[in-house]
Amino acid sequence: MVYIANENRYKEMIYNRVGRSGLKLPAISLGLWHNFAGVDAYENGRAMLHRAFDLGITHFDLANNYGPPPGSAEEMFGRILKTDFAPYRDEMIISSKAGYHMWDGPYGDWGSKKYLMASLDQSLQRMGLDYVDIFYSHRPDPDTPLEETMGALDLMVRQGKALYVGISSYSPEQTAEAARILKDLGTPLLIHQPSYSMLNRSIEEGLQDVLEENGVGSIAFCPLAQGLLTNKYLHGIPEGSRAARENTFLDANRIDEALVAKLQKLNGIAEQRGQSLAQMSLAWVLRKGKITTALIGASRVSQIEQNVAALSNLEFSETELKEIDSILA
């Protein structure tokens, strides 16, 4: 069946300007870190991408190593682009990244120009694209001069292989320096992708100030703290959950009685707001416009629908915010 996008897809979604750029991103973006790879059910991933776009999600976030196997998420997305999304390419923001291990040898990791340029070429080939809208340095490289890494991002734009560039997981000091270097090169830093949630507020300790000062946007990854800020863990670790499995990014040891008690109290506030804990958590990340967009993941269509519904109630009273701060203290 030929995919035809929902004609009302832009009526309900909120679009926020990215820093001082001309670009806008949806308040909710979809990441393909999990559940869109070679080991996953293709039709489920396809259905999630269709529904996301139908709900006004125009930004799809990938990276060279998303899988498993690495690269397969980009291959899957490229297949969808070719078969279903081809008429809508100019309505989409497609991003990718490089900075983590991708291939063997000294040129398949970190932040050298050699690695970043080769990785982008490979990503474009996997997705069948001439350019990505945003390309990120996925993490800072302690052994490569920042001038080289930022110079590679600048070169991508000058070559027409990326329209904008960003960074991820850089410290406030590294971000300020990256923004300065890119400004001098003539390719402004568009956006920073940090981890941010009610359970990880480190970006409030200087990074948000740096972004505002430099006119840089932000996209929060893990706004639901790998699923902790959902109703899944309100009574501990359920069988079959991510925390119950080995070799995941969610540490089961983190889910102790104290955390569960906090989650239950937060859930109580969410219920009073007429939201799920996940919906309130997304609304909290987006509060007061400090974050441009929240990057969600999903394993089924209903999760995307429920997360987008969070946008119907983004306002918090001062009493609610103080109560949340007290719970998280």
Sequence and secondary structure as in RCSB ss.txt:
>XXXX:A:sequence
MVYIANENRYKEMIYNRVGRSGLKLPAISLGLWHNFAGVDAYENGRAMLHRAFDLGITHFDLANNYGPPPGSAEE
MFGRILKTDFAPYRDEMIISSKAGYHMWDGPYGDWGSKKYLMASLDQSLQRMGLDYVDIFYSHRPDPDTPLEETM
GALDLMVRQGKALYVGISSYSPEQTAEAARILKDLGTPLLIHQPSYSMLNRSIEEGLQDVLEENGVGSIAFCPLA
QGLLTNKYLHGIPEGSRAARENTFLDANRIDEALVAKLQKLNGIAEQRGQSLAQMSLAWVLRKGKITTALIGASR
VSQIEQNVAALSNLEFSETELKEIDSILA
>XXXX:A:secstr
      TTTTSS  EEE TTSS EEESEEEE SSSSSTTS HHHHHHHHHHHHHTT  EEE  TT TTTTTHHHH
HHHHHIIIIIGGGGGG EEEEEE S  SSSTTSSTT HHHHHHHHHHHHHHHT S EEEEEE S  TTS HHHHH
HHHHHHHHTTSEEEEEEES  HHHHHHHHHHHHHHT  EEEEE B BTTB GGGTTHHHHHHHHT EEEEE TTG
GGTTSGGGTTS  TTSGGGSSSSSS GGG  HHHHHHHHHHHHHHHHHT  HHHHHHHHHTGGG SSEEEE  SS
HHHHHHHHGGGG     HHHHHHHHHHH 
